[in-house]
Amino acid sequence: MILFIGDGYALGDNAGAILYRRIMEVYGIENFCYFGIGNRTRKRWPSKYDNMPKELHSLRIWPRIRGLKYLKKIPFIEEFYYFIKIPFVRYRLKRFVKKNNIDRAFILLRADVLSILSDPIIIEDIKHIGFISDTVKAEQADKKRIYKLKRDNYYKAIRNFDGIFVAGEAMDNYIKNNYSQKTAILRLGYENNIPETFTMSKDNSEIHIFFGGSVYAKNEIEIFAQALSQFQKENSNYQLVFTIASNYKLKKTYDNISIEELGWQSERTLIAYMQNSHLGYAPYKFDDKSKHHMSYAFPSKIGFYLSAGLPIFFHGPDYSSVGKFFNNYKCGVHCSSLEVKNIVKQIEEILLDKNVYDNLLSETRVAFENEFSLDVLGQNFKKLIE
């Protein structure tokens, strides 16, 4: 049985939780037991998980308990509580392991999971496989002492584990080159929702551009909307529709283009919108402070767009991790400029040339089948876990 150590409740709505759920379902729920370390929740597990051994624990002061949230305002109380809880959670983990027939461990190297890995080998003489979805710098928002513990344990686990799953090509190269570790790329897999036929007709005057997910690159998406407005002004025979499926609302009003702000929607609803769109927009931050993160993280929305056959307009700096993916698959364009005129030029190159667009469409199918299908997810998970 595989011991899966994750960051809290594994079946949430965010991309990470969707990946964890699909790993278990593709490989077989009966092959897992789950030990979660993260924020507590009252959410129930679906009935098909009833027989899977599972425990959830937290190192945090739980704000839902009346009165405890006020404790967090006392200086150092959160760190004190956090460090007091670590040996207790490790003890509960040891007990959990003894109750189950564990022969392998699959451990997320992120969030509060990192804090229990001062001794990264949970069970002697079994395979320990880590999964890095992000760099440890993503944890810097935590308290300084907690972040230092997480950072130290992150690198300790990479050095001592038997293999590391990563989300993209850039992190794959980084781990191989710096730690000589066995690696495999593990990305969120999707069902094939690519329309049977879709093309950019020469007389298609309405063009739909889609964005879905959380907005971290706020400056970039605002500049992109400005570029769409400029494109519309210069190409009045087209009507651009920018669909944003996010809680984020554009800060400015942009003339000429239609903007649909959907808020959060179900995956099925988003797929329907993507199937009727022409481009998927994926922005990354350009600021120097975000450089390390943008160099190694890989956005899950890339696979989501490709699962609906949507060519990608990736908007990020030259060093972005996604650029390396586009070296292998010409399923989109990489715009590395914040200048409106340069963005407009690249939009025109895609949308005003039917042959260019149709070539991107064809490559989306190849990229999806090779990298993001559910079959590929299962095959990639077996590379290190077996």
C-alpha positions in Angstrom: 0.0 0.0 0.0 1.2 3.5 -0.8 1.4 6.0 2.0 0.2 9.4 0.5 1.2 12.3 2.7 -0.6 15.5 1.5 -1.3 19.0 2.5 -4.7 18.6 4.2 -8.0 17.5 2.7 -7.1 16.0 -0.7 -10.3 16.5 -2.6 -10.7 20.3 -2.7 -11.4 22.3 -5.8 -8.0 23.7 -6.5 -5.7 22.3 -9.2 -3.4 20.6 -6.8 -6.3 18.7 -5.1 -7.7 17.7 -8.4 -4.3 16.2 -9.3 -4.1 14.3 -6.1 -7.6 12.9 -6.6 -6.9 11.8 -10.1 -3.7 10.1 -9.1 -5.6 8.0 -6.6 -8.4 7.3 -9.0 -6.2 6.4 -12.0 -3.8 4.2 -10.0 -6.6 2.8 -7.8 -7.9 4.2 -4.6 -7.6 0.8 -2.9 -3.8 1.1 -3.3 -3.6 4.2 -1.0 -3.8 5.3 2.5 -3.8 9.1 3.1 -2.3 11.2 5.9 -3.0 14.9 5.5 -1.3 17.8 7.2 -2.9 21.1 6.6 -5.9 23.2 7.5 -8.7 21.2 9.0 -12.1 20.9 7.3 -15.6 19.6 7.8 -15.8 18.5 4.2 -16.8 14.9 3.8 -15.0 12.3 1.6 -17.0 10.8 -1.2 -18.3 7.3 -0.5 -15.8 5.6 -2.8 -13.1 6.6 -0.4 -14.9 5.1 2.6 -12.5 2.1 2.8 -9.3 4.1 2.3 -7.4 4.5 5.6 -7.1 8.3 6.2 -6.3 10.8 8.9 -6.2 14.6 8.8 -4.1 16.8 11.2 -3.1 20.4 11.5 -0.2 22.3 12.9 -2.1 25.6 12.9 -4.4 27.3 15.4 -7.8 26.5 13.9 -9.6 29.9 13.4 -13.0 28.2 13.3 -12.9 27.3 17.0 -14.4 30.3 18.9 -11.7 32.2 20.8 -8.7 30.5 19.2 -8.5 33.0 16.4 -7.7 35.7 18.9 -4.7 33.7 20.2 -3.0 34.3 16.8 -2.7 37.9 17.6 -0.4 37.2 20.5 3.3 37.6 19.4 5.0 34.2 18.7 2.0 32.2 19.8 1.4 30.7 16.4 5.1 29.6 16.0 5.0 28.2 19.6 1.8 26.2 18.9 3.2 25.1 15.5 6.5 23.7 16.8 4.8 22.0 19.8 2.4 20.2 17.4 5.1 18.8 15.1 6.3 15.9 17.3 2.7 15.0 18.1 1.8 14.8 14.4 4.9 12.8 13.7 3.9 10.4 16.5 0.4 10.1 14.9 2.0 9.4 11.6 4.1 6.6 13.0 1.0 5.1 14.6 -0.8 5.4 11.3 2.0 3.6 9.4 2.0 0.7 11.9 -1.7 0.2 11.4 -1.4 -0.1 7.6 0.7 -2.3 5.4 2.9 0.4 3.8 5.4 -0.5 1.2 5.9 2.9 -0.5 5.6 6.5 0.4 4.4 9.3 -1.9 5.0 12.7 -0.2 4.2 16.2 -1.3 7.1 18.5 -0.7 5.1 21.6 0.1 3.1 23.5 2.7 3.0 22.1 6.2 4.0 18.6 5.1 7.6 19.9 4.9 7.6 20.7 8.6 7.4 17.1 9.7 10.3 16.0 7.5 13.3 16.9 9.7 13.9 13.1 9.5 12.7 12.7 5.9 12.7 8.9 6.0 9.3 8.0 7.4 9.8 4.2 7.3 13.1 2.4 6.9 13.6 0.1 3.9 10.8 1.4 1.7 10.8 3.6 -1.3 10.2 7.4 -0.6 9.1 9.4 -3.6 8.6 13.2 -3.3 6.5 15.5 -5.5 7.5 19.1 -6.1 4.7 21.2 -7.6 6.4 24.5 -6.7 9.7 25.8 -5.4 10.2 26.2 -1.7 10.2 30.0 -2.1 6.5 29.7 -2.4 6.5 29.2 1.4 8.2 32.5 2.1 4.9 34.1 3.2 5.0 32.0 6.3 6.6 33.0 9.6 10.4 33.3 9.4 11.1 30.4 11.8 8.6 28.2 10.1 9.8 29.0 6.6 13.4 28.2 7.6 12.3 24.8 8.9 10.4 24.1 5.7 13.3 25.2 3.5 15.8 23.1 5.3 13.5 20.0 5.2 12.7 20.6 1.5 16.3 20.3 0.5 17.0 17.4 2.9 14.1 15.4 1.4 15.3 16.0 -2.1 18.7 14.7 -1.2 17.5 11.7 0.7 14.4 10.5 -1.2 14.5 7.7 -3.9 13.0 9.9 -6.6 11.3 13.2 -7.2 8.2 13.9 -9.3 8.1 17.5 -10.8 5.5 19.5 -12.6 7.6 20.8 -15.6 10.7 20.6 -17.7 12.6 23.4 -15.9 12.3 21.9 -12.5 13.1 18.5 -13.9 16.5 19.8 -15.2 17.1 21.7 -11.9 16.7 18.6 -9.8 18.7 16.3 -12.1 21.6 18.8 -12.5 21.9 19.9 -8.8 21.0 16.7 -6.9 21.5 13.8 -9.5 18.1 12.5 -8.5 15.8 10.3 -10.5 12.9 12.4 -11.7 9.7 12.1 -13.7 7.2 14.8 -14.8 3.8 14.4 -13.2 1.2 16.8 -14.4 -2.6 17.0 -13.9 -4.3 14.7 -16.4 -7.7 15.4 -18.1 -10.3 13.7 -20.1 -10.2 14.5 -23.8 -12.6 17.3 -24.5 -11.2 18.4 -27.8 -13.9 19.2 -30.4 -13.8 17.0 -33.5 -13.6 19.9 -35.9 -12.6 23.5 -35.2 -10.8 26.1 -37.3 -10.4 29.8 -37.7 -12.7 30.6 -40.6 -11.7 33.6 -42.7 -15.2 35.0 -42.2 -15.3 34.4 -38.5 -15.7 37.9 -37.2 -16.2 37.1 -33.5 -13.1 35.9 -31.7 -13.2 34.5 -28.2 -10.2 34.5 -25.8 -10.5 32.6 -22.6 -8.8 32.9 -19.2 -9.6 30.6 -16.2 -8.2 30.4 -12.7 -6.7 32.6 -10.0 -5.1 35.8 -11.1 -1.6 36.3 -9.7 -0.2 38.3 -12.6 -2.6 41.2 -12.2 -0.5 43.8 -14.0 0.0 41.4 -16.9 -3.7 40.6 -17.5 -4.6 44.3 -17.4 -1.9 45.1 -20.0 -3.2 42.1 -22.1 -6.8 43.5 -22.0 -5.4 46.9 -23.1 -3.7 45.1 -26.0 -6.9 43.4 -27.0 -8.6 46.8 -27.0 -5.9 48.1 -29.3 -6.1 45.1 -31.6 -9.9 45.7 -31.9 -9.3 49.3 -32.7 -6.9 48.4 -35.5 -9.0 45.5 -36.8 -12.6 46.8 -36.6 -13.9 43.9 -38.8 -13.4 41.6 -35.8 -15.2 41.5 -32.5 -13.1 40.3 -29.6 -14.7 38.7 -26.5 -12.5 38.2 -23.5 -13.9 35.7 -21.1 -12.5 35.7 -17.5 -13.5 32.8 -15.3 -12.1 34.0 -12.0 -13.0 36.0 -8.9 -10.7 38.7 -10.3 -12.4 41.8 -11.9 -10.5 43.9 -14.4 -9.6 47.2 -12.7 -10.1 49.4 -15.8 -12.7 49.7 -18.5 -11.4 48.7 -22.0 -13.2 50.2 -25.0 -14.0 48.2 -28.1 -13.9 44.7 -26.6 -16.6 42.6 -24.9 -15.6 41.3 -21.5 -17.4 38.4 -19.9 -16.6 38.0 -16.2 -18.0 34.6 -15.1 -16.6 34.3 -11.6 -15.9 30.7 -10.4 -17.7 28.0 -12.4 -17.7 24.2 -12.5 -15.1 22.4 -14.6 -17.8 21.2 -17.0 -19.1 24.8 -17.6 -15.5 26.0 -18.2 -14.9 23.2 -20.8 -18.0 24.4 -22.7 -16.6 27.9 -22.8 -13.2 26.7 -23.9 -14.6 24.6 -26.7 -16.1 27.7 -28.2 -13.0 29.9 -27.7 -10.1 30.5 -30.0 -7.2 31.2 -27.6 -6.4 30.5 -23.9 -4.5 33.2 -22.1 -1.9 32.2 -19.5 0.0 35.0 -17.8 3.1 34.9 -15.6 4.6 37.7 -13.5 7.4 39.8 -15.0 8.8 41.4 -11.8 12.2 40.5 -10.6 10.9 39.3 -7.2 9.0 36.5 -8.9 11.8 35.4 -11.1 12.7 32.2 -9.3 9.1 31.1 -9.0 8.4 31.9 -12.7 11.5 30.0 -13.7 10.5 26.7 -12.2 6.7 26.5 -11.5 4.4 25.1 -14.2 0.8 26.4 -14.5 -1.9 23.7 -14.5 -4.1 25.8 -16.7 -1.8 24.8 -19.7 -3.1 21.3 -19.6 -6.7 22.4 -18.9 -6.7 24.6 -22.0 -5.1 21.8 -24.2 -7.7 19.3 -23.0 -10.3 21.4 -24.9 -8.1 21.9 -27.9 -7.4 25.5 -27.1 -4.1 27.0 -28.4 -2.3 29.0 -25.8 -1.2 32.6 -25.6 1.5 32.4 -22.9 2.4 35.9 -21.6 5.5 35.8 -19.4 9.3 36.6 -19.3 11.9 34.8 -21.4 13.1 32.7 -18.5 9.6 31.3 -17.8 9.3 27.6 -17.4 6.6 27.3 -19.9 8.9 28.5 -22.7 10.8 25.2 -22.4 7.5 23.3 -22.9 6.9 25.3 -26.1 10.3 24.2 -27.4 8.8 20.7 -27.6 5.2 21.6 -28.6 4.3 24.4 -30.9 0.8 24.6 -29.4 0.8 28.3 -28.7 3.0 31.4 -28.6 5.2 32.9 -26.0 4.9 36.6 -25.7 7.7 37.9 -23.5 6.8 41.6 -23.7 4.7 44.1 -21.7 4.6 46.5 -24.6 1.1 46.8 -26.0 2.2 47.1 -29.6 4.3 43.9 -29.3 1.4 42.0 -27.8 -0.9 43.2 -30.5 1.6 42.1 -33.2 1.7 38.5 -31.8 -2.1 38.4 -31.5 -2.4 39.4 -35.1 0.2 36.8 -36.2 -2.0 34.1 -34.7 -5.5 35.2 -35.3 -5.2 36.8 -38.8 -3.3 33.9 -40.4 -5.5 30.9 -40.8 -2.6 28.6 -41.6 -0.7 29.6 -38.5 -3.7 29.1 -36.3 -4.6 25.7 -37.8 -1.1 24.5 -37.2 -1.4 25.5 -33.5 -4.7 23.7 -33.4 -3.1 20.5 -34.7 -0.3 20.7 -32.2 -2.7 21.1 -29.3 -3.9 17.6 -29.9 -0.3 16.2 -30.0 0.6 18.0 -26.8 -2.5 16.9 -25.0 -2.2 13.2 -25.9 1.6 13.1 -25.1 1.5 15.1 -21.8 -1.9 15.7 -20.3 -4.2 12.7 -20.9 -5.3 10.5 -18.0 -3.4 7.6 -19.5 -0.2 9.6 -19.4 -0.8 10.6 -15.8 -1.1 6.9 -14.8 2.0 6.0 -16.8 4.1 8.8 -15.4 3.1 8.0 -11.8 4.3 4.4 -12.3 7.8 5.6 -13.5 8.9 6.2 -9.9 6.4 4.7 -7.6 6.8 1.2 -8.9 
